């Protein structure tokens, strides 16, 4: 998920992911995205919530099959995009 940690370390970048490590950063990302998704799903009507869950599970299944870090990163981006769409839907009452 964090493929450039070594490059960042070589150039002197020391952010939070570098200080806590790869695994805690990955777990923290998943927990924060899942929490945001859960809070937003609680505000959506049933059909939008089911669509969101279905798309996310489909992406998770694809990642589980491939076990590729780049695909995991794409899944994180997909979930973040879905969270933004849900946030806009909640904010504008769709």
N, CA, C and O atoms as a CHARMM CRD file, in Angstrom:
* protein
*
  376
    1    1 UNK  N      0.81800  -1.18900   0.00000 PROA 1      0.00000
    2    1 UNK  CA     0.00000   0.00000   0.00000 PROA 1      0.00000
    3    1 UNK  C      0.86100   1.25100   0.00000 PROA 1      0.00000
    4    1 UNK  O      0.49300   2.26000  -0.60100 PROA 1      0.00000
    5    2 UNK  N      1.96800   1.19300   0.64900 PROA 2      0.00000
    6    2 UNK  CA     2.85300   2.34800   0.71300 PROA 2      0.00000
    7    2 UNK  C      4.14800   2.00600  -0.02200 PROA 2      0.00000
    8    2 UNK  O      5.18400   1.81600   0.61400 PROA 2      0.00000
    9    3 UNK  N      4.10400   1.92700  -1.33000 PROA 3      0.00000
   10    3 UNK  CA     5.25500   1.44400  -2.08500 PROA 3      0.00000
   11    3 UNK  C      6.44800   2.39500  -2.07200 PROA 3      0.00000
   12    3 UNK  O      7.56700   1.97400  -2.36400 PROA 3      0.00000
   13    4 UNK  N      6.23900   3.63800  -1.74800 PROA 4      0.00000
   14    4 UNK  CA     7.33200   4.59800  -1.83500 PROA 4      0.00000
   15    4 UNK  C      7.96500   4.93600  -0.48600 PROA 4      0.00000
   16    4 UNK  O      8.65400   5.95000  -0.37600 PROA 4      0.00000
   17    5 UNK  N      7.75300   4.12300   0.52700 PROA 5      0.00000
   18    5 UNK  CA     8.34700   4.40000   1.83700 PROA 5      0.00000
   19    5 UNK  C      9.87300   4.42100   1.75700 PROA 5      0.00000
   20    5 UNK  O     10.51100   5.28000   2.36600 PROA 5      0.00000
   21    6 UNK  N     10.45800   3.49200   1.01700 PROA 6      0.00000
   22    6 UNK  CA    11.91500   3.44700   0.89500 PROA 6      0.00000
   23    6 UNK  C     12.43200   4.68400   0.15700 PROA 6      0.00000
   24    6 UNK  O     13.44200   5.26800   0.55200 PROA 6      0.00000
   25    7 UNK  N     11.74200   5.08200  -0.90800 PROA 7      0.00000
   26    7 UNK  CA    12.14600   6.28300  -1.65200 PROA 7      0.00000
   27    7 UNK  C     12.04500   7.52500  -0.76700 PROA 7      0.00000
   28    7 UNK  O     12.92300   8.38800  -0.78100 PROA 7      0.00000
   29    8 UNK  N     10.96800   7.59600  -0.00800 PROA 8      0.00000
   30    8 UNK  CA    10.79300   8.73900   0.89300 PROA 8      0.00000
   31    8 UNK  C     11.90000   8.77900   1.94600 PROA 8      0.00000
   32    8 UNK  O     12.43100   9.84500   2.25700 PROA 8      0.00000
   33    9 UNK  N     12.24200   7.61900   2.49000 PROA 9      0.00000
   34    9 UNK  CA    13.29000   7.56400   3.51100 PROA 9      0.00000
   35    9 UNK  C     14.62800   8.01900   2.92800 PROA 9      0.00000
   36    9 UNK  O     15.42000   8.67200   3.60800 PROA 9      0.00000
   37   10 UNK  N     14.87000   7.67100   1.66900 PROA 10     0.00000
   38   10 UNK  CA    16.13000   8.06600   1.02300 PROA 10     0.00000
   39   10 UNK  C     16.20700   9.57700   0.81400 PROA 10     0.00000
   40   10 UNK  O     17.29400  10.15500   0.81400 PROA 10     0.00000
   41   11 UNK  N     15.05100  10.21100   0.63500 PROA 11     0.00000
   42   11 UNK  CA    15.04200  11.66100   0.40500 PROA 11     0.00000
   43   11 UNK  C     14.80600  12.44800   1.68800 PROA 11     0.00000
   44   11 UNK  O     14.74900  13.67700   1.65600 PROA 11     0.00000
   45   12 UNK  N     14.66900  11.75700   2.81300 PROA 12     0.00000
   46   12 UNK  CA    14.54000  12.44600   4.09400 PROA 12     0.00000
   47   12 UNK  C     13.10900  12.76200   4.51300 PROA 12     0.00000
   48   12 UNK  O     12.91200  13.48600   5.48900 PROA 12     0.00000
   49   13 UNK  N     12.11300  12.24900   3.81400 PROA 13     0.00000
   50   13 UNK  CA    10.72000  12.48300   4.19000 PROA 13     0.00000
   51   13 UNK  C     10.39600  11.58300   5.37600 PROA 13     0.00000
   52   13 UNK  O     10.62600  10.37500   5.32200 PROA 13     0.00000
   53   14 UNK  N      9.86500  12.16400   6.44400 PROA 14     0.00000
   54   14 UNK  CA     9.52200  11.39500   7.63400 PROA 14     0.00000
   55   14 UNK  C      8.14500  11.79000   8.13900 PROA 14     0.00000
   56   14 UNK  O      8.02900  12.50800   9.13200 PROA 14     0.00000
   57   15 UNK  N      7.11300  11.33200   7.47000 PROA 15     0.00000
   58   15 UNK  CA     5.74200  11.60800   7.88500 PROA 15     0.00000
   59   15 UNK  C      5.23600  10.53400   8.83100 PROA 15     0.00000
   60   15 UNK  O      5.99200   9.65100   9.23600 PROA 15     0.00000
   61   16 UNK  N      3.97100  10.60700   9.18200 PROA 16     0.00000
   62   16 UNK  CA     3.36900   9.65000  10.10400 PROA 16     0.00000
   63   16 UNK  C      3.49500   8.20600   9.61300 PROA 16     0.00000
   64   16 UNK  O      3.85800   7.33900  10.40800 PROA 16     0.00000
   65   17 UNK  N      3.21000   7.90500   8.33400 PROA 17     0.00000
   66   17 UNK  CA     3.36000   6.50900   7.88700 PROA 17     0.00000
   67   17 UNK  C      4.78500   5.97000   8.07700 PROA 17     0.00000
   68   17 UNK  O      4.96600   4.78200   8.34300 PROA 17     0.00000
   69   18 UNK  N      5.77500   6.82300   7.94600 PROA 18     0.00000
   70   18 UNK  CA     7.16000   6.39200   8.11200 PROA 18     0.00000
   71   18 UNK  C      7.47200   6.13000   9.58000 PROA 18     0.00000
   72   18 UNK  O      8.23900   5.22600   9.91300 PROA 18     0.00000
   73   19 UNK  N      6.87500   6.91800  10.43900 PROA 19     0.00000
   74   19 UNK  CA     7.16200   6.78600  11.87200 PROA 19     0.00000
   75   19 UNK  C      6.48000   5.57300  12.48400 PROA 19     0.00000
   76   19 UNK  O      7.05500   4.92300  13.35600 PROA 19     0.00000
   77   20 UNK  N      5.26500   5.25300  12.04700 PROA 20     0.00000
   78   20 UNK  CA     4.55300   4.12700  12.65800 PROA 20     0.00000
   79   20 UNK  C      4.73300   2.82500  11.88300 PROA 20     0.00000
   80   20 UNK  O      4.45500   1.75300  12.42100 PROA 20     0.00000
   81   21 UNK  N      5.19200   2.89100  10.63100 PROA 21     0.00000
   82   21 UNK  CA     5.46800   1.67400   9.87100 PROA 21     0.00000
   83   21 UNK  C      4.38100   1.32300   8.87100 PROA 21     0.00000
   84   21 UNK  O      3.29400   1.90100   8.86900 PROA 21     0.00000
   85   22 UNK  N      4.70900   0.35400   8.01800 PROA 22     0.00000
   86   22 UNK  CA     3.82100  -0.04700   6.92500 PROA 22     0.00000
   87   22 UNK  C      2.52400  -0.68900   7.42700 PROA 22     0.00000
   88   22 UNK  O      1.43700  -0.27800   7.02000 PROA 22     0.00000
   89   23 UNK  N      2.62600  -1.68300   8.29800 PROA 23     0.00000
   90   23 UNK  CA     1.41700  -2.39500   8.73900 PROA 23     0.00000
   91   23 UNK  C      0.46700  -1.49500   9.52600 PROA 23     0.00000
   92   23 UNK  O     -0.72300  -1.48000   9.21200 PROA 23     0.00000
   93   24 UNK  N      0.92700  -0.74000  10.53500 PROA 24     0.00000
   94   24 UNK  CA    -0.00300   0.14300  11.23900 PROA 24     0.00000
   95   24 UNK  C     -0.62300   1.20100  10.31600 PROA 24     0.00000
   96   24 UNK  O     -1.78100   1.57800  10.49600 PROA 24     0.00000
   97   25 UNK  N      0.13600   1.67200   9.34300 PROA 25     0.00000
   98   25 UNK  CA    -0.41700   2.64500   8.39700 PROA 25     0.00000
   99   25 UNK  C     -1.52500   2.01500   7.56200 PROA 25     0.00000
  100   25 UNK  O     -2.56200   2.63500   7.32200 PROA 25     0.00000
  101   26 UNK  N     -1.30000   0.78400   7.12400 PROA 26     0.00000
  102   26 UNK  CA    -2.29600   0.07900   6.32000 PROA 26     0.00000
  103   26 UNK  C     -3.55100  -0.18800   7.14400 PROA 26     0.00000
  104   26 UNK  O     -4.66500   0.06300   6.68400 PROA 26     0.00000
  105   27 UNK  N     -3.37200  -0.69300   8.35100 PROA 27     0.00000
  106   27 UNK  CA    -4.51900  -0.97600   9.22200 PROA 27     0.00000
  107   27 UNK  C     -5.27300   0.31300   9.54300 PROA 27     0.00000
  108   27 UNK  O     -6.50300   0.33600   9.51000 PROA 27     0.00000
  109   28 UNK  N     -4.54800   1.37300   9.85000 PROA 28     0.00000
  110   28 UNK  CA    -5.18800   2.65600  10.14400 PROA 28     0.00000
  111   28 UNK  C     -5.99800   3.17900   8.97300 PROA 28     0.00000
  112   28 UNK  O     -7.09600   3.70400   9.15700 PROA 28     0.00000
  113   29 UNK  N     -5.46100   3.03700   7.77100 PROA 29     0.00000
  114   29 UNK  CA    -6.18300   3.47500   6.57300 PROA 29     0.00000
  115   29 UNK  C     -7.48400   2.70700   6.41400 PROA 29     0.00000
  116   29 UNK  O     -8.53500   3.29800   6.16400 PROA 29     0.00000
  117   30 UNK  N     -7.41100   1.39400   6.55800 PROA 30     0.00000
  118   30 UNK  CA    -8.61200   0.56000   6.40500 PROA 30     0.00000
  119   30 UNK  C     -9.64600   0.89500   7.47300 PROA 30     0.00000
  120   30 UNK  O    -10.83400   1.00600   7.17400 PROA 30     0.00000
  121   31 UNK  N     -9.20200   1.05500   8.70900 PROA 31     0.00000
  122   31 UNK  CA   -10.13400   1.36500   9.80600 PROA 31     0.00000
  123   31 UNK  C    -10.80700   2.72000   9.58100 PROA 31     0.00000
  124   31 UNK  O    -12.01900   2.84100   9.75500 PROA 31     0.00000
  125   32 UNK  N    -10.04000   3.73000   9.20000 PROA 32     0.00000
  126   32 UNK  CA   -10.62200   5.05700   8.97600 PROA 32     0.00000
  127   32 UNK  C    -11.59400   5.06500   7.80200 PROA 32     0.00000
  128   32 UNK  O    -12.66100   5.67400   7.88400 PROA 32     0.00000
  129   33 UNK  N    -11.23200   4.39100   6.70700 PROA 33     0.00000
  130   33 UNK  CA   -12.14700   4.33900   5.55800 PROA 33     0.00000
  131   33 UNK  C    -13.41400   3.56200   5.88900 PROA 33     0.00000
  132   33 UNK  O    -14.50900   3.96100   5.49300 PROA 33     0.00000
  133   34 UNK  N    -13.27100   2.45700   6.61200 PROA 34     0.00000
  134   34 UNK  CA   -14.44700   1.66200   6.97800 PROA 34     0.00000
  135   34 UNK  C    -15.35600   2.44000   7.93600 PROA 34     0.00000
  136   34 UNK  O    -16.57900   2.36800   7.82200 PROA 34     0.00000
  137   35 UNK  N    -14.76800   3.17600   8.87200 PROA 35     0.00000
  138   35 UNK  CA   -15.56000   3.98800   9.79100 PROA 35     0.00000
  139   35 UNK  C    -16.32200   5.07200   9.04600 PROA 35     0.00000
  140   35 UNK  O    -17.50800   5.28700   9.29300 PROA 35     0.00000
  141   36 UNK  N    -15.63600   5.75700   8.13100 PROA 36     0.00000
  142   36 UNK  CA   -16.30500   6.79100   7.33800 PROA 36     0.00000
  143   36 UNK  C    -17.43200   6.19600   6.51200 PROA 36     0.00000
  144   36 UNK  O    -18.52200   6.76200   6.43300 PROA 36     0.00000
  145   37 UNK  N    -17.16300   5.04600   5.89400 PROA 37     0.00000
  146   37 UNK  CA   -18.19800   4.39900   5.08700 PROA 37     0.00000
  147   37 UNK  C    -19.39000   3.99700   5.95400 PROA 37     0.00000
  148   37 UNK  O    -20.54000   4.18100   5.55300 PROA 37     0.00000
  149   38 UNK  N    -19.12300   3.45200   7.12900 PROA 38     0.00000
  150   38 UNK  CA   -20.21100   3.05200   8.02200 PROA 38     0.00000
  151   38 UNK  C    -21.06400   4.22500   8.46600 PROA 38     0.00000
  152   38 UNK  O    -22.29100   4.13100   8.49300 PROA 38     0.00000
  153   39 UNK  N    -20.42000   5.32500   8.81300 PROA 39     0.00000
  154   39 UNK  CA   -21.18000   6.51300   9.23000 PROA 39     0.00000
  155   39 UNK  C    -22.02300   7.06600   8.07500 PROA 39     0.00000
  156   39 UNK  O    -23.16100   7.49000   8.27700 PROA 39     0.00000
  157   40 UNK  N    -21.46200   7.05700   6.88300 PROA 40     0.00000
  158   40 UNK  CA   -22.20900   7.56700   5.73300 PROA 40     0.00000
  159   40 UNK  C    -23.32400   6.61700   5.32800 PROA 40     0.00000
  160   40 UNK  O    -24.41200   7.05900   4.95900 PROA 40     0.00000
  161   41 UNK  N    -23.06400   5.31400   5.39400 PROA 41     0.00000
  162   41 UNK  CA   -24.10700   4.33900   5.04200 PROA 41     0.00000
  163   41 UNK  C    -25.31600   4.45800   5.96700 PROA 41     0.00000
  164   41 UNK  O    -26.44900   4.21800   5.55000 PROA 41     0.00000
  165   42 UNK  N    -25.07200   4.82600   7.21700 PROA 42     0.00000
  166   42 UNK  CA   -26.17000   4.98600   8.16700 PROA 42     0.00000
  167   42 UNK  C    -27.10300   6.12400   7.75600 PROA 42     0.00000
  168   42 UNK  O    -28.26200   6.15900   8.16900 PROA 42     0.00000
  169   43 UNK  N    -26.60100   7.05000   6.94700 PROA 43     0.00000
  170   43 UNK  CA   -27.40000   8.20000   6.52900 PROA 43     0.00000
  171   43 UNK  C    -28.08400   8.01200   5.17000 PROA 43     0.00000
  172   43 UNK  O    -28.94600   8.80800   4.79800 PROA 43     0.00000
  173   44 UNK  N    -27.70900   6.97400   4.43500 PROA 44     0.00000
  174   44 UNK  CA   -28.26900   6.76900   3.09800 PROA 44     0.00000
  175   44 UNK  C    -29.48400   5.86800   3.15300 PROA 44     0.00000
  176   44 UNK  O    -29.66500   5.09700   4.09500 PROA 44     0.00000
  177   45 UNK  N    -30.31900   5.97800   2.12100 PROA 45     0.00000
  178   45 UNK  CA   -31.44000   5.05300   2.06500 PROA 45     0.00000
  179   45 UNK  C    -30.92900   3.66600   1.66100 PROA 45     0.00000
  180   45 UNK  O    -29.78200   3.51800   1.24000 PROA 45     0.00000
  181   46 UNK  N    -31.78000   2.67100   1.79200 PROA 46     0.00000
  182   46 UNK  CA   -31.38400   1.27100   1.66600 PROA 46     0.00000
  183   46 UNK  C    -30.75100   0.93100   0.32300 PROA 46     0.00000
  184   46 UNK  O    -29.72500   0.25100   0.29600 PROA 46     0.00000
  185   47 UNK  N    -31.32900   1.38200  -0.80000 PROA 47     0.00000
  186   47 UNK  CA   -30.79600   0.96500  -2.10800 PROA 47     0.00000
  187   47 UNK  C    -29.42100   1.53500  -2.37700 PROA 47     0.00000
  188   47 UNK  O    -28.58700   0.85600  -2.97800 PROA 47     0.00000
  189   48 UNK  N    -29.15300   2.77100  -1.94800 PROA 48     0.00000
  190   48 UNK  CA   -27.81200   3.32800  -2.13100 PROA 48     0.00000
  191   48 UNK  C    -26.81500   2.63300  -1.23400 PROA 48     0.00000
  192   48 UNK  O    -25.67100   2.39900  -1.62400 PROA 48     0.00000
  193   49 UNK  N    -27.24800   2.30300  -0.03500 PROA 49     0.00000
  194   49 UNK  CA   -26.36300   1.59600   0.88600 PROA 49     0.00000
  195   49 UNK  C    -25.99700   0.22100   0.32700 PROA 49     0.00000
  196   49 UNK  O    -24.83600  -0.18400   0.38700 PROA 49     0.00000
  197   50 UNK  N    -26.97100  -0.49000  -0.21100 PROA 50     0.00000
  198   50 UNK  CA   -26.70500  -1.81500  -0.77300 PROA 50     0.00000
  199   50 UNK  C    -25.80800  -1.72800  -2.00800 PROA 50     0.00000
  200   50 UNK  O    -24.93500  -2.57600  -2.19300 PROA 50     0.00000
  201   51 UNK  N    -26.00500  -0.73600  -2.83700 PROA 51     0.00000
  202   51 UNK  CA   -25.14400  -0.54800  -3.99800 PROA 51     0.00000
  203   51 UNK  C    -23.70300  -0.29500  -3.56300 PROA 51     0.00000
  204   51 UNK  O    -22.76500  -0.86600  -4.12000 PROA 51     0.00000
  205   52 UNK  N    -23.54100   0.55200  -2.58000 PROA 52     0.00000
  206   52 UNK  CA   -22.20000   0.87200  -2.08500 PROA 52     0.00000
  207   52 UNK  C    -21.52300  -0.36100  -1.49900 PROA 52     0.00000
  208   52 UNK  O    -20.35900  -0.63200  -1.79200 PROA 52     0.00000
  209   53 UNK  N    -22.23700  -1.09500  -0.68500 PROA 53     0.00000
  210   53 UNK  CA   -21.68000  -2.30600  -0.08900 PROA 53     0.00000
  211   53 UNK  C    -21.33200  -3.32600  -1.16900 PROA 53     0.00000
  212   53 UNK  O    -20.28700  -3.97200  -1.09200 PROA 53     0.00000
  213   54 UNK  N    -22.17900  -3.47600  -2.15600 PROA 54     0.00000
  214   54 UNK  CA   -21.93500  -4.43400  -3.23400 PROA 54     0.00000
  215   54 UNK  C    -20.68000  -4.08400  -4.02600 PROA 54     0.00000
  216   54 UNK  O    -19.85500  -4.95500  -4.30200 PROA 54     0.00000
  217   55 UNK  N    -20.53600  -2.82300  -4.39000 PROA 55     0.00000
  218   55 UNK  CA   -19.35800  -2.39600  -5.15800 PROA 55     0.00000
  219   55 UNK  C    -18.09000  -2.59600  -4.32900 PROA 55     0.00000
  220   55 UNK  O    -17.07300  -3.05400  -4.85000 PROA 55     0.00000
  221   56 UNK  N    -18.14700  -2.25900  -3.06100 PROA 56     0.00000
  222   56 UNK  CA   -16.97900  -2.40600  -2.19800 PROA 56     0.00000
  223   56 UNK  C    -16.61300  -3.87400  -2.01500 PROA 56     0.00000
  224   56 UNK  O    -15.43400  -4.22300  -2.06900 PROA 56     0.00000
  225   57 UNK  N    -17.60000  -4.73600  -1.80000 PROA 57     0.00000
  226   57 UNK  CA   -17.31700  -6.16100  -1.65500 PROA 57     0.00000
  227   57 UNK  C    -16.77200  -6.76700  -2.93900 PROA 57     0.00000
  228   57 UNK  O    -15.90100  -7.63600  -2.89800 PROA 57     0.00000
  229   58 UNK  N    -17.27500  -6.31800  -4.06500 PROA 58     0.00000
  230   58 UNK  CA   -16.76300  -6.78500  -5.34900 PROA 58     0.00000
  231   58 UNK  C    -15.29400  -6.40400  -5.50500 PROA 58     0.00000
  232   58 UNK  O    -14.47800  -7.22400  -5.92600 PROA 58     0.00000
  233   59 UNK  N    -14.96600  -5.18400  -5.17200 PROA 59     0.00000
  234   59 UNK  CA   -13.56700  -4.75200  -5.22400 PROA 59     0.00000
  235   59 UNK  C    -12.69700  -5.51900  -4.24300 PROA 59     0.00000
  236   59 UNK  O    -11.56400  -5.87500  -4.56500 PROA 59     0.00000
  237   60 UNK  N    -13.21500  -5.77700  -3.04700 PROA 60     0.00000
  238   60 UNK  CA   -12.45700  -6.53500  -2.05200 PROA 60     0.00000
  239   60 UNK  C    -12.21900  -7.96400  -2.52200 PROA 60     0.00000
  240   60 UNK  O    -11.14600  -8.52100  -2.28900 PROA 60     0.00000
  241   61 UNK  N    -13.19700  -8.55500  -3.17400 PROA 61     0.00000
  242   61 UNK  CA   -13.02800  -9.90300  -3.71000 PROA 61     0.00000
  243   61 UNK  C    -11.94200  -9.93200  -4.78300 PROA 61     0.00000
  244   61 UNK  O    -11.13900 -10.86400  -4.83900 PROA 61     0.00000
  245   62 UNK  N    -11.92300  -8.91200  -5.62900 PROA 62     0.00000
  246   62 UNK  CA   -10.88700  -8.83800  -6.66600 PROA 62     0.00000
  247   62 UNK  C     -9.50500  -8.71900  -6.04200 PROA 62     0.00000
  248   62 UNK  O     -8.54800  -9.32700  -6.51900 PROA 62     0.00000
  249   63 UNK  N     -9.40300  -7.94200  -4.98200 PROA 63     0.00000
  250   63 UNK  CA    -8.11400  -7.78300  -4.30500 PROA 63     0.00000
  251   63 UNK  C     -7.71400  -9.08300  -3.62000 PROA 63     0.00000
  252   63 UNK  O     -6.55000  -9.47900  -3.67400 PROA 63     0.00000
  253   64 UNK  N     -8.65900  -9.74300  -2.98300 PROA 64     0.00000
  254   64 UNK  CA    -8.35700 -10.99900  -2.29100 PROA 64     0.00000
  255   64 UNK  C     -7.84400 -12.05100  -3.26500 PROA 64     0.00000
  256   64 UNK  O     -6.95500 -12.83200  -2.92500 PROA 64     0.00000
  257   65 UNK  N     -8.38800 -12.07600  -4.45300 PROA 65     0.00000
  258   65 UNK  CA    -7.95800 -13.04400  -5.45800 PROA 65     0.00000
  259   65 UNK  C     -6.55000 -12.72700  -5.94100 PROA 65     0.00000
  260   65 UNK  O     -5.73400 -13.63000  -6.12000 PROA 65     0.00000
  261   66 UNK  N     -6.26300 -11.44300  -6.15300 PROA 66     0.00000
  262   66 UNK  CA    -4.97200 -11.06800  -6.72800 PROA 66     0.00000
  263   66 UNK  C     -3.85400 -10.96000  -5.69300 PROA 66     0.00000
  264   66 UNK  O     -2.69600 -11.24200  -6.00400 PROA 66     0.00000
  265   67 UNK  N     -4.18600 -10.55700  -4.47100 PROA 67     0.00000
  266   67 UNK  CA    -3.20900 -10.33000  -3.40500 PROA 67     0.00000
  267   67 UNK  C     -2.07700  -9.40900  -3.85900 PROA 67     0.00000
  268   67 UNK  O     -0.91500  -9.61100  -3.50800 PROA 67     0.00000
  269   68 UNK  N     -2.42700  -8.43300  -4.61500 PROA 68     0.00000
  270   68 UNK  CA    -1.44300  -7.48600  -5.14200 PROA 68     0.00000
  271   68 UNK  C     -1.54400  -6.17600  -4.37400 PROA 68     0.00000
  272   68 UNK  O     -2.64200  -5.69100  -4.10400 PROA 68     0.00000
  273   69 UNK  N     -0.40300  -5.61000  -4.02700 PROA 69     0.00000
  274   69 UNK  CA    -0.41300  -4.33200  -3.30800 PROA 69     0.00000
  275   69 UNK  C     -0.97300  -3.21400  -4.16700 PROA 69     0.00000
  276   69 UNK  O     -1.67000  -2.33100  -3.66700 PROA 69     0.00000
  277   70 UNK  N     -0.67000  -3.24900  -5.46100 PROA 70     0.00000
  278   70 UNK  CA    -1.18600  -2.18000  -6.31500 PROA 70     0.00000
  279   70 UNK  C     -2.70700  -2.28300  -6.42600 PROA 70     0.00000
  280   70 UNK  O     -3.39200  -1.26300  -6.50400 PROA 70     0.00000
  281   71 UNK  N     -3.23400  -3.49200  -6.43200 PROA 71     0.00000
  282   71 UNK  CA    -4.69400  -3.64200  -6.46300 PROA 71     0.00000
  283   71 UNK  C     -5.31000  -3.22800  -5.13700 PROA 71     0.00000
  284   71 UNK  O     -6.41700  -2.69000  -5.11000 PROA 71     0.00000
  285   72 UNK  N     -4.60800  -3.47300  -4.04000 PROA 72     0.00000
  286   72 UNK  CA    -5.09700  -3.01200  -2.74500 PROA 72     0.00000
  287   72 UNK  C     -5.16800  -1.49000  -2.72500 PROA 72     0.00000
  288   72 UNK  O     -6.13300  -0.91200  -2.22500 PROA 72     0.00000
  289   73 UNK  N     -4.15000  -0.85200  -3.26500 PROA 73     0.00000
  290   73 UNK  CA    -4.14800   0.60900  -3.33900 PROA 73     0.00000
  291   73 UNK  C     -5.31500   1.09400  -4.19100 PROA 73     0.00000
  292   73 UNK  O     -5.95800   2.08600  -3.84600 PROA 73     0.00000
  293   74 UNK  N     -5.59700   0.41400  -5.29400 PROA 74     0.00000
  294   74 UNK  CA    -6.74300   0.78400  -6.12600 PROA 74     0.00000
  295   74 UNK  C     -8.05200   0.60300  -5.36200 PROA 74     0.00000
  296   74 UNK  O     -8.96700   1.41600  -5.50100 PROA 74     0.00000
  297   75 UNK  N     -8.14900  -0.44900  -4.56100 PROA 75     0.00000
  298   75 UNK  CA    -9.35700  -0.65600  -3.75800 PROA 75     0.00000
  299   75 UNK  C     -9.52400   0.47300  -2.74500 PROA 75     0.00000
  300   75 UNK  O    -10.63500   0.95900  -2.53700 PROA 75     0.00000
  301   76 UNK  N     -8.43500   0.88800  -2.11800 PROA 76     0.00000
  302   76 UNK  CA    -8.50000   2.00200  -1.16100 PROA 76     0.00000
  303   76 UNK  C     -8.99300   3.26000  -1.86900 PROA 76     0.00000
  304   76 UNK  O     -9.82700   3.99000  -1.33400 PROA 76     0.00000
  305   77 UNK  N     -8.47800   3.51200  -3.07300 PROA 77     0.00000
  306   77 UNK  CA    -8.93400   4.67000  -3.83500 PROA 77     0.00000
  307   77 UNK  C    -10.40800   4.53300  -4.18900 PROA 77     0.00000
  308   77 UNK  O    -11.14700   5.51500  -4.12700 PROA 77     0.00000
  309   78 UNK  N    -10.84900   3.33400  -4.55900 PROA 78     0.00000
  310   78 UNK  CA   -12.25500   3.10300  -4.89200 PROA 78     0.00000
  311   78 UNK  C    -13.14900   3.37400  -3.68600 PROA 78     0.00000
  312   78 UNK  O    -14.17500   4.04300  -3.81100 PROA 78     0.00000
  313   79 UNK  N    -12.76800   2.86500  -2.53400 PROA 79     0.00000
  314   79 UNK  CA   -13.57000   3.07800  -1.32600 PROA 79     0.00000
  315   79 UNK  C    -13.59100   4.56100  -0.95700 PROA 79     0.00000
  316   79 UNK  O    -14.63100   5.08200  -0.55300 PROA 79     0.00000
  317   80 UNK  N    -12.46200   5.23700  -1.09200 PROA 80     0.00000
  318   80 UNK  CA   -12.42700   6.67500  -0.80500 PROA 80     0.00000
  319   80 UNK  C    -13.34300   7.43400  -1.76300 PROA 80     0.00000
  320   80 UNK  O    -14.05600   8.34700  -1.34800 PROA 80     0.00000
  321   81 UNK  N    -13.32600   7.06200  -3.03900 PROA 81     0.00000
  322   81 UNK  CA   -14.21100   7.70400  -4.01700 PROA 81     0.00000
  323   81 UNK  C    -15.67500   7.43900  -3.68700 PROA 81     0.00000
  324   81 UNK  O    -16.50500   8.34400  -3.76700 PROA 81     0.00000
  325   82 UNK  N    -15.98900   6.21600  -3.32100 PROA 82     0.00000
  326   82 UNK  CA   -17.36600   5.88400  -2.92900 PROA 82     0.00000
  327   82 UNK  C    -17.77200   6.69100  -1.69600 PROA 82     0.00000
  328   82 UNK  O    -18.90300   7.16900  -1.61000 PROA 82     0.00000
  329   83 UNK  N    -16.84700   6.84200  -0.73700 PROA 83     0.00000
  330   83 UNK  CA   -17.15000   7.64900   0.44800 PROA 83     0.00000
  331   83 UNK  C    -17.44300   9.09100   0.07600 PROA 83     0.00000
  332   83 UNK  O    -18.35500   9.70200   0.63400 PROA 83     0.00000
  333   84 UNK  N    -16.68600   9.64100  -0.85800 PROA 84     0.00000
  334   84 UNK  CA   -16.93600  11.02000  -1.30200 PROA 84     0.00000
  335   84 UNK  C    -18.30800  11.11300  -1.96900 PROA 84     0.00000
  336   84 UNK  O    -19.05400  12.06000  -1.72300 PROA 84     0.00000
  337   85 UNK  N    -18.64200  10.13300  -2.81400 PROA 85     0.00000
  338   85 UNK  CA   -19.95700  10.15000  -3.47300 PROA 85     0.00000
  339   85 UNK  C    -21.07600  10.04400  -2.44100 PROA 85     0.00000
  340   85 UNK  O    -22.09600  10.72300  -2.56200 PROA 85     0.00000
  341   86 UNK  N    -20.89000   9.19000  -1.41900 PROA 86     0.00000
  342   86 UNK  CA   -21.90800   9.08100  -0.37300 PROA 86     0.00000
  343   86 UNK  C    -22.01600  10.38200   0.41100 PROA 86     0.00000
  344   86 UNK  O    -23.11800  10.81200   0.75200 PROA 86     0.00000
  345   87 UNK  N    -20.88200  11.01000   0.69900 PROA 87     0.00000
  346   87 UNK  CA   -20.89400  12.27200   1.42600 PROA 87     0.00000
  347   87 UNK  C    -21.65800  13.33400   0.65400 PROA 87     0.00000
  348   87 UNK  O    -22.45800  14.07200   1.23000 PROA 87     0.00000
  349   88 UNK  N    -21.41400  13.41400  -0.64700 PROA 88     0.00000
  350   88 UNK  CA   -22.15500  14.37600  -1.48200 PROA 88     0.00000
  351   88 UNK  C    -23.63700  14.05100  -1.51200 PROA 88     0.00000
  352   88 UNK  O    -24.47800  14.94900  -1.47600 PROA 88     0.00000
  353   89 UNK  N    -23.95500  12.76100  -1.57900 PROA 89     0.00000
  354   89 UNK  CA   -25.35700  12.34900  -1.59300 PROA 89     0.00000
  355   89 UNK  C    -26.04400  12.72200  -0.27900 PROA 89     0.00000
  356   89 UNK  O    -27.17900  13.19800  -0.28300 PROA 89     0.00000
  357   90 UNK  N    -25.36600  12.50800   0.82800 PROA 90     0.00000
  358   90 UNK  CA   -25.93500  12.86600   2.12500 PROA 90     0.00000
  359   90 UNK  C    -26.05900  14.38300   2.25500 PROA 90     0.00000
  360   90 UNK  O    -27.06800  14.89500   2.74100 PROA 90     0.00000
  361   91 UNK  N    -25.02000  15.09200   1.81400 PROA 91     0.00000
  362   91 UNK  CA   -25.00700  16.55200   1.95500 PROA 91     0.00000
  363   91 UNK  C    -26.08200  17.22800   1.12500 PROA 91     0.00000
  364   91 UNK  O    -26.66900  18.22000   1.55600 PROA 91     0.00000
  365   92 UNK  N    -26.34500  16.69900  -0.06100 PROA 92     0.00000
  366   92 UNK  CA   -27.31500  17.34700  -0.95200 PROA 92     0.00000
  367   92 UNK  C    -28.64600  16.61800  -0.99500 PROA 92     0.00000
  368   92 UNK  O    -29.48800  16.91300  -1.84300 PROA 92     0.00000
  369   93 UNK  N    -28.84500  15.67100  -0.09000 PROA 93     0.00000
  370   93 UNK  CA   -30.14100  15.02300   0.06400 PROA 93     0.00000
  371   93 UNK  C    -30.60900  14.16300  -1.07900 PROA 93     0.00000
  372   93 UNK  O    -31.81300  14.06400  -1.31800 PROA 93     0.00000
  373   94 UNK  N    -29.69300  13.53600  -1.79800 PROA 94     0.00000
  374   94 UNK  CA   -30.09700  12.67800  -2.92800 PROA 94     0.00000
  375   94 UNK  C    -30.58400  11.34300  -2.43100 PROA 94     0.00000
  376   94 UNK  O    -30.96600  10.48800  -3.23000 PROA 94     0.00000
